[in-house]
Amino acid sequence: MCGIVGAIAQRDVAPILLEGLRRLEYRGYDSAGMVVVGPDSALARIRATGKVSELNALLQQAPLPGHIGVAHTRWATHGKPTVANAHPHICRDTVAVVHNGIIENHEELRVRQRAQGFVFTSETDTEVIVHQIYAYIEQGKDLLSAVQAALGDLHGAYALGVVSRTEPGRLVVARRGSPLVIGRGIGENFIASDVAALLPVTQRFMFLEEGDTAAITTESVEIFDRNGAAVQRTERLSELTADAVERGEYRHYMLKEIFEQPRAVADCLEGRIAEGRVLEQSFGPDAARIFDQVQGVHIIACGTSFHAGMVGRYWLESIAGIPCSVEVASEFRYRRPVVRKNSLIVTLSQSGETADTLAGLQEAKRLGFGHSLAICNVPESSLVRESELVMLTRAGPEIGVASTKAFTTQIAALSMLVIALAKFHGADAERERGLVQKLLGIPALIEATLKLDPVIKELAKRFVDKQHALFLGRGPMHPIAMEGALKLKEISYIHAEAYPAGELKHGPLALIDESMPVIAVAPNNGLLEKLRSNLEEVRARGGQLYVFADERLAMVSQPGVTIIPVPHVDGLIAPILFTIPLQLLAYHVAVLKGTDVDQPRNLAKSVTVE
């Protein structure tokens, strides 16, 4: 949830740390801070509430010289967003720690440490870590050994960066449950929560495994597994470039990422379709054998990814004829699901580091689910490494907190999964070719739909003063309505709900009046006439209707009803296409309201805590 970055070099590291924080700000922006070991080996710290720009302003006034340091941008869990609660945390001017994660036994440790004479200056769970490390240093342990010993006392999740004035030439790191990468340079090395933070300084990376610790100097990286044994981790070359995460001509990352969707979906499909069929090897070398055995699918995900999973369920059952259940990962891990024989557990995550989804996968393995497939955007992520089969969505870096292209590429990946599984459950080659042909047309249709941007920008003016909104859809368009509602509430702070349109009469109609806009998605499918009837229920009660409708439908605007034509699309891929105008609507409403589109309040991009 938070972002950490560290560096040890033969040059001043503060500018490197600051740029890393800027690139990690999507992970949290309640406060930011850094500590540098200065030329005199003293710890120099600077912290600020708010965004990284506030920290930068302080650094302009008081630079921090030094060749080793760590920095942090925070999404608050324990303790309010204050300077006192901002990382790094320091113990007795000797040890400094930055932390991403949650320490579950911090209260127990806090009581014990107070009895030992430690003074607490924050409300955070992190401060117990730095005190525990210091206690072991006082016992005569070196920094690495002290960190390893302290980890044995911690329950929970963490990615840690630790520096000490006692060893000014060494940076110690550790990870459990939260991501951490090491960037390799020449005469310098770096750490960060993800690759994007370090792209200006290196493209060579090592990815720590669960339970790893490491001691890093300018010339070396020593890694130890959870048992303390020295291990080697493969060095990999990232294909990302530094400018891949820049806004370019766009006002916001979110708008850039909305308009990147034709390319993102095309990249997702590329190389995975040939001669009218989906290549099951795209999911892994054993995919064909596994798919032939699959008798049920269980999808677990969170947030936007959960909505993609709901779309997938409709397709898996209607096209592939395979029973499918979809569940929020944070619920799945705390109940006792009944395991179907030969079930495929499918996890969906943009980052591949979502704590609840990772824990759900681990629980599924423990319960005996047959096989696992990760649909993910980050190739080096924990979810990818822990799954048997993998389909990378290839959306590219997504910086805006509100997910856009990650969502549409997840649906594209799910559509390929459905077609691949259908082949093993009775679908003939002709039907497969027909479905594949529809997939190949998606990028061009998204391009055409993006031309609605000026129309939707004008439409957004009608929503600025609204407090509530209701989204409606039927069948696979219901999760698209849910995603539209989520986008509006995420970045516009307008309370929005989504319902299956047939449920209007079971409660939501009570909310309908002239101040409650109702947004409906109406593709040209078998549920259209039912949806029309539901819309008449709204209109009869004075509600203001906004209908995104297939352009071939005989629907025209009239008093109380605004029709926005969407390019004609086949039912299979309609969910992808109808997502686009809802993203644009949320974006333009947010811009008009003056909210922080890319970094909405109280949220963060990668949710690596429960």
Protein Blocks (a to p, Z undefined) as FASTA:
>chain_A
ZZcdddddfbdfklmmmmmmmmmmmnocfbccdddddfkopacddddehjfklmmmmmmm
mccedjbdcddddddfehcadfklpccddeehlaccddedddfklmmmmmmmmmnopacf
bfbfklmmmmmmmmmmmnopafklmmmmmmmmpgcddddddddfklmmbccdddehiacd
ddddehiacddfbfklmmmmoccdcdddehiacdddfkbccdddfkopacdddddddfbd
fklmcgkjafbfklmmmmmmmmmmmmmmgopagehiacfklnojklmmmmmmpgbdcddd
ehjllmmmmmmmmmmmmmnopacddddfklmmmcccdddehiacddddfklpafklmmmm
mmmmmnopabdcdddfbfkbmklmmpmbdcdeklopafblbacklmmmmmmmmmmmmmmm
mmmnopafklmmmmmmmmmmmmmmmmmmmmmmmmmmmmmmmmmmpcbdcdddehjllmmm
mmmmmmmmmmnopacddddfklmmnommmmgcfklccdddddddfklmmmmmmmmmmmmn
opacdddddfkbccdddehiacdddddddfklmmmmmmmmmmmmmmmmmmmnopafklcg
hiafblcbZZ
